Amino acid sequence: MQIETPGPASNMAVKTVPLAEPGANEIRIRHTAIGFNFIDVYQRGGAYALPLPSPLGHEAAGIVDAVGSNVTDFGVGDRVAYMNAGLGAYADMRNVSADKVVPLPDNVSDEDAAALIFKGMTAQYLLKHTCPVQAGDMVIVHAAAGGVGQILSRWAKALGAFVVGTAGSDEKCAIARDAGCDIAINYRNENWADDLLAATDGRKARVVYDAVGKHTFMHSLDLAQPFGMVVLYGAASGPAPDIAPEILNKKGCLFLTRPSVFPHNAQQDRFRANAADLFDAIGRGYVKASIGARFSLEDAAKAHELAESRASTGAILMIP
Ligand SMILES: NC(=O)c1ccc[n+]([C@@H]2O[C@H](COP(=O)([O-])OP(=O)(O)OC[C@H]3O[C@@H](n4cnc5c(N)ncnc54)[C@H](OP(=O)(O)O)[C@@H]3O)[C@@H](O)[C@H]2O)c1
């Protein structure tokens, strides 16, 4: 699936291209499950500019189909997944650099891997690197019924945090509670930030994980405790407003960061260590796949439209 020009989901089109033999350090993967991620919407729509025409997609799981001459740690038939190998996951087959791939443990199915590797690695760095969450911390997770949101909530709860989620309907709040949130607040209600503080008896968060952006960001600054951290890691409702740094002083000497999963997993040793941590968390039951919808790869536009409609929960997969 490629785009010639940025725009609506219908701009994505199937393109048949010849696939070269894998280079010396590459492996060829036959995809079995492809993960949708909200960044795919930003890139398809032009909010994040791409050189055009462009393939799409960051995350997939599959079977190794061929290996380059220098590759020793993968063999044909191995089950693998990746989340940071460059654009092009929306394909039935592709070549990727072997150092960007992890082998899948037996307890992680291909579909679960495609639902978890990008979103789970995001939760991993947010909880372990950006703001290492400790037992007893209060954590706010916006869009807690979504793909990253459910993983982040369940894992934060497993680490001993008091987890407050927000979501866009009462049904989604129930899903957020099922995913580990102690409290879930419907942030489509007008005074939702007041409702949240009333529900926590005025307690504020050590860290607010905010990937909603425009709709939530200024409230996030108010919901962090003094010396707390606001982690702006996405813009599902649109970009967060510009602020003057001085506001961080006024709101309680806050820390503000805008991180990304890609640099956290750019080096192979970091990537492998982070993936091992994620697989360990899956094994312990701290992280679970929640697959909300499946589409054929040709129906990628339907996957995007579902995500943009805010009707989705959990992960959306595309099956080639
Ligand atoms: N920086 C990073 O490293 C990184 C990595 C991965 C993902 N992310 C970000 O994390 C967020 C979640 O990603 P995801 O792939 O798991 O997506 P997702 O949660 O499945 O979808 C985004 C969620 O945002 C909420 N939302 C609020 N306003 C929205 C709007 N106007 N339009 C659409 N959705 C809206 C929706 O939940 P409600 O209906 O409950 O509001 C929706 O479920 C995205 O913002 C993504 O960019 C960042």
The ligand as an SDF file (V2000), in Angstrom:
LIG
                    3D

 48 52  0  0  0  0  0  0  0  0999 V2000
    5.6870    9.0870   20.6110 N   0  0  0  0  0  0  0  0  0  0  0  0
    5.6750    7.7720   20.4920 C   0  0  0  0  0  0  0  0  0  0  0  0
    6.6860    7.1130   20.6870 O   0  0  0  0  0  0  0  0  0  0  0  0
    4.3940    7.0850   20.1420 C   0  0  0  0  0  0  0  0  0  0  0  0
    4.4230    5.7160   19.8090 C   0  0  0  0  0  0  0  0  0  0  0  0
    3.2020    5.0700   19.5760 C   0  0  0  0  0  0  0  0  0  0  0  0
    2.0060    5.7800   19.6330 C   0  0  0  0  0  0  0  0  0  0  0  0
    2.0420    7.1170   19.9260 N   0  0  0  0  0  0  0  0  0  0  0  0
    0.7930    7.8860   20.0270 C   0  0  0  0  0  0  0  0  0  0  0  0
   -0.0410    7.2240   20.9570 O   0  0  0  0  0  0  0  0  0  0  0  0
   -1.3930    7.4620   20.6110 C   0  0  0  0  0  0  0  0  0  0  0  0
   -2.1220    6.1410   20.5640 C   0  0  0  0  0  0  0  0  0  0  0  0
   -1.6570    5.4200   19.4460 O   0  0  0  0  0  0  0  0  0  0  0  0
   -2.4100    4.1040   18.9510 P   0  0  0  0  0  0  0  0  0  0  0  0
   -1.7830    3.6950   17.6760 O   0  0  0  0  0  0  0  0  0  0  0  0
   -2.4750    3.1460   20.0630 O   0  0  0  0  0  0  0  0  0  0  0  0
   -3.8550    4.6830   18.6040 O   0  0  0  0  0  0  0  0  0  0  0  0
   -5.2600    4.4680   19.3360 P   0  0  0  0  0  0  0  0  0  0  0  0
   -5.1010    4.6020   20.7920 O   0  0  0  0  0  0  0  0  0  0  0  0
   -5.8220    3.1740   18.8610 O   0  0  0  0  0  0  0  0  0  0  0  0
   -6.1090    5.6600   18.7670 O   0  0  0  0  0  0  0  0  0  0  0  0
   -5.9750    6.9630   19.2570 C   0  0  0  0  0  0  0  0  0  0  0  0
   -6.9540    7.2350   20.3860 C   0  0  0  0  0  0  0  0  0  0  0  0
   -6.9090    8.6370   20.6130 O   0  0  0  0  0  0  0  0  0  0  0  0
   -8.1390    9.0460   21.1070 C   0  0  0  0  0  0  0  0  0  0  0  0
   -8.5470   10.2960   20.4590 N   0  0  0  0  0  0  0  0  0  0  0  0
   -8.8000   11.4690   21.0790 C   0  0  0  0  0  0  0  0  0  0  0  0
   -9.1540   12.4040   20.2140 N   0  0  0  0  0  0  0  0  0  0  0  0
   -9.1460   11.8320   19.0110 C   0  0  0  0  0  0  0  0  0  0  0  0
   -9.4500   12.3080   17.7130 C   0  0  0  0  0  0  0  0  0  0  0  0
   -9.8460   13.5770   17.4920 N   0  0  0  0  0  0  0  0  0  0  0  0
   -9.3440   11.4660   16.6700 N   0  0  0  0  0  0  0  0  0  0  0  0
   -8.9360   10.1920   16.8590 C   0  0  0  0  0  0  0  0  0  0  0  0
   -8.6390    9.6830   18.0840 N   0  0  0  0  0  0  0  0  0  0  0  0
   -8.7480   10.4950   19.1450 C   0  0  0  0  0  0  0  0  0  0  0  0
   -9.1670    7.9540   20.7960 C   0  0  0  0  0  0  0  0  0  0  0  0
   -9.6340    7.4350   22.0490 O   0  0  0  0  0  0  0  0  0  0  0  0
  -10.9470    8.0930   22.7540 P   0  0  0  0  0  0  0  0  0  0  0  0
  -12.0750    7.9540   21.7850 O   0  0  0  0  0  0  0  0  0  0  0  0
  -11.0960    7.2910   23.9750 O   0  0  0  0  0  0  0  0  0  0  0  0
  -10.5800    9.5330   22.9940 O   0  0  0  0  0  0  0  0  0  0  0  0
   -8.3910    6.9010   20.0540 C   0  0  0  0  0  0  0  0  0  0  0  0
   -8.7550    5.6170   20.4810 O   0  0  0  0  0  0  0  0  0  0  0  0
   -1.3830    8.2290   19.2870 C   0  0  0  0  0  0  0  0  0  0  0  0
   -1.5010    9.6120   19.5520 O   0  0  0  0  0  0  0  0  0  0  0  0
   -0.0020    7.9260   18.7570 C   0  0  0  0  0  0  0  0  0  0  0  0
    0.4660    8.9100   17.8780 O   0  0  0  0  0  0  0  0  0  0  0  0
    3.2030    7.7620   20.1550 C   0  0  0  0  0  0  0  0  0  0  0  0
  1  2  1  0
  2  3  2  0
  2  4  1  0
  4  5  1  0
  4 48  2  0
  5  6  2  0
  6  7  1  0
  7  8  2  0
  8  9  1  0
  8 48  1  0
  9 10  1  0
  9 46  1  0
 10 11  1  0
 11 12  1  0
 11 44  1  0
 12 13  1  0
 13 14  1  0
 14 15  2  0
 14 16  1  0
 14 17  1  0
 17 18  1  0
 18 19  2  0
 18 20  1  0
 18 21  1  0
 21 22  1  0
 22 23  1  0
 23 24  1  0
 23 42  1  0
 24 25  1  0
 25 26  1  0
 25 36  1  0
 26 27  1  0
 26 35  1  0
 27 28  2  0
 28 29  1  0
 29 30  1  0
 29 35  2  0
 30 31  1  0
 30 32  2  0
 32 33  1  0
 33 34  2  0
 34 35  1  0
 36 37  1  0
 36 42  1  0
 37 38  1  0
 38 39  2  0
 38 40  1  0
 38 41  1  0
 42 43  1  0
 44 45  1  0
 44 46  1  0
 46 47  1  0
M  CHG  2   8   1  16  -1
M  END
$$$$
